Amino acid sequence: MKSFAELGVKKEIVHALEGIGYVDPLEVQEKIIPLALQKKNLVFTAKTGSGKTLAFTIAFLARIFGHQCRDALWGKGDCRGLSDAQ
C-alpha cells in the first residue's frame, strides 16, 4: 500500500489528513487519486464508505489551492490565489 505522499498528494494536504486521522489511503483512493491529480476524467463506482468522496476531494483541493493557499487549508491565513483559480 502506498502513502498519500507516494500517490502525489502535496505535503500540506498530507499533513492536514494526518491531523484528522487519515494516515493510509484506502484501496479506492490509491486508484483514484493519481488519476485525478493528472486531471483525468473519471467515472468510478464503489460501495458506500469506500473512500471515493475523500479521494476526489483531495485532488480537487490540490488543484484549487495549490501552493498559494497551503495555510488556508488549516484556517491559518487567507487564500490570495483562490480568485485566480475560480
N, C-alpha and C positions, 0 to 999 in steps of 0.2 A: 504494500500500500504506500502511495506517495503522500507527502505532506502538502498542505495548501501552497506553501512556497515553491515546492517542486512542480506544482501544477501551473506556476506562473503568476500566482496572486501576489500583488505588491505587499511589501513587508508591513506597511502601515495597516493594511486590511487584515493581514495575518495576525498582527498584534491585537487588533480590535476583536477578532474572532476568538483568540485565546482568552481575552479578558472576559468573554461571556461564556466560556466553557467549550468552544468548538476547537479541538486540537487536531483531530484527524478527519479528513473528508470521508464521507460515505461513498459507497460504490458508484452511485449515480452521479455524485459530484465529481468524482475522478473522471468520468466520461464527459460530462457537460462542460465543466469549467474551461479546460484547454480550448475546446471548440468555440465557446462563447467569447473567450478573450481574443480569439482570432477573427472575431466578427462574422462567424459563420451563421447562416440561417439554420435554426434548429426546430425540429418537432420531436418531442420526446414524451413518452408515456411511462409511468411507473406508479407503484402503489402510493397511497396517501402515507405521508410520514417518511418517505424515502430520501428527502433532501433536495427535491427539484427546485423549490422556491428559493432556497438559500443559494444554490448553485447559480441560478440566473441573476439573483440579487448581487452576488459578489462580482460577477462580470459587469453588470450594469454600473455598480459603484466605481469599479476600476475605470470604466470608460468615461463616466460623467465627471468624476472628481479628479482623477489623475494625481499628479504630484502637487498640483496647485492647492488642493483642498485637504491635505492629509490631516491637519489638525481639526478641521470641521467634522470629521468622522467621529471624533470624541467630544465635540462641543467645546473645543479649546480655541476657537478663533472663527474667522469668517472665511468665506469662500469666494475670493475675488474672481476666480476663473469660471464660476458657475454660469454667469451670464454668457460667456463665450461658448459654453458647451450646449446651451439651450437652442 
